[in-house]
Amino acid sequence: MRELAHRGFAGVAPENTLAAVEAAVDRADGVEVDVQPASDGTPVVFHDHRLGSGGDARGCTDLSGFVWDASPDALADADVLGSGEGVPTLAAVTEAVPPDTVFHVELKSPGSVTEIGAEGPGASRWRPFVGRVAEVLADADAPVVFSSFFDGALAAASETAPDVPRAALCLDGETGLARASEFDCDAIHPPVDAADADLVERAHAAGLDVNVWTVETWQAAQRCREAGVDGVIADYPGVTDYLDGD
């Protein structure tokens, strides 16, 4: 069972920073990060829409406003979670991921508020940003996978970079299976509480891998293995170390 680093290893270093990604090198089979555009369209690695607090944002930096209203230089100078780490560009993170590590790039926002579970922007809104992301990733040494909760993002990815594998993020298995079928995905990424043996069996029958988020303990990893899950997405390294057969 593979181990994928969630936002880099977000429990080891500040999430979605170069430090978190570097913490995963040689310790994980894959690295997952979130991407959004800066004010000039440059893809940057950050999870929340807002840089500071407000709405659903957690106050992850010392800046305020939306990610897409800040320049790459301002984001690089931001202080992520009081760590001194800045918000990196996707290009910088791409350089840090080695060839033997799968690079999972979650398309988080095209430069506007997106809400998981809602329909979200259509492919035309996503296409320019996904194109910029694909340009950056063309120089990646690592194999790349696009993922998203949003149909528009996956549609744009299939049009813009049809040879890059895709994974359907979801809150429930039925949605994941349907999304994966519609957008010719190679995997589904359901939450840990939705990943039972029945879902895994149905996904495998459809030719899909199942990578589960966010796995926090070895007990949760054990349940995933018993269900037949292919990979666990975790904040810390080693959640699979004590499982028999791993």
HELIX and SHEET records of a PDB file:
HELIX    1   1 LEU A   18  ALA A   24  1                                   7    
HELIX    2   2 VAL A   67  ASP A   69  5                                   3    
HELIX    3   3 PRO A   72  ASP A   77  1                                   6    
HELIX    4   4 VAL A   80  GLY A   82  5                                   3    
HELIX    5   5 LEU A   90  ALA A   96  1                                   7    
HELIX    6   6 ALA A  123  LEU A  137  1                                  15    
HELIX    7   7 ASP A  151  THR A  160  1                                  10    
HELIX    8   8 GLY A  173  GLU A  182  1                                  10    
HELIX    9   9 VAL A  192  ALA A  194  5                                   3    
HELIX   10  10 ALA A  197  ALA A  205  1                                   9    
HELIX   11  11 TRP A  218  ALA A  227  1                                  10    
SHEET    1   A 9 PRO A  43  VAL A  45  0                                        
SHEET    2   A 9 GLY A  30  PRO A  37 -1                                        
SHEET    3   A 9 ARG A   2  HIS A   6  1                                        
SHEET    4   A 9 GLY A 231  ALA A 234  1                                        
SHEET    5   A 9 ASP A 209  VAL A 212  1                                        
SHEET    6   A 9 ALA A 187  HIS A 189  1                                        
SHEET    7   A 9 ARG A 166  LEU A 169  1                                        
SHEET    8   A 9 VAL A 144  SER A 148  1                                        
SHEET    9   A 9 VAL A 102  LEU A 107  1                                        
SHEET    1   B 2 SER A  53  GLY A  54  0                                        
SHEET    2   B 2 ALA A  57  ARG A  58 -1                                        
END                                                                             
